[in-house]
Amino acid sequence: MAFYSQEGELVATSRTIDFNSLPVTAQLRLKADYSDYLPRQAIEFDAAESGTSYYVSVVNVKTTLLLHVTADGMISVFKKMSN
């Protein structure tokens, strides 16, 4: 998917990727910090101004989290949803 400004300039692109295609540091941190969650979907988001980052959804019995993951493996909760 591609995102453009009102002037027609490319702002960002995104694509669904396999969990194993995430940077290794991100994979290791996700496995360690979210071991009670199962990965559901990973999206690579490449913004013209800020570079590449990832959005990963993980799920457990009670909660689904949408995580923002930087290329160097830093993780923050972007959105938390009850199941």
N, C-alpha and C positions, 0 to 999 in steps of 0.2 A: 504494500500500500504506500502511496506517496502523498505528502502533504505540501501544499503550496500556499504562499502568501497571496494577498489580494492583487499584488502586482505580478503574479505568475512566477515568482522565484521559488525554487525548491527549498522547503524548510526542513523536511525530515522524511525518512522512509522507515517502514517497519516490515518485518516478516516473521512468521512463525518458524521457530527452530527447535531442534531436538535438545532435550536437557543436556545431553552429552556434548553439545556444541557450545555450551557456555564456557567461559574461561575457567581453567582448572581451579584457580583460587576461589572463584565464585561457587563452583561445584562443591569444593571441600567445605567451605563455610556454610553453605546451605545444608549439607549433610550433617554437619556438627551442630549448628544452631537450630535447625528445624527437623531434627531426627524423628519427631513424632508426627510429621506431616509427609504426605506423598506429593510429589510434583505432578501437576496436572498439565500445565502449558507454559511454554517459554516464548517470549517475543523479543527479537532484537530490534532496538529503536536507535536509528542513526540520525541525530539532529545536526544540521549544518553548523550551528553555533557551539554546541556542547559536546559533540562527538557521540560515540556509541555507548549505550547502556542497555539494560535488559529489564523486562517485566516478567516475573515468574509467579504463576499462581500455584499455591500449595494448599492441600486440604487435609483435615483430619475429621473425626466424628462430629465435632462441635463447630469448627470454624474453617472458613476459607480465607486465606490471606493473599493479597496481591502485593508482591514485593518488588521494590525497585532495587536493582543490582547494578553497581558501577562496574566498569571494566576491570578495576583492581580488586573487586570482590567485596566492597562495602555494601551492606544490605540495610534497607529501611523499609518499614511497612508503609505502603502507599495507600492501601485500603484493607479494612477488616470487615468480614461479613459473617453473620451467623448462618449455620446450615439449618 
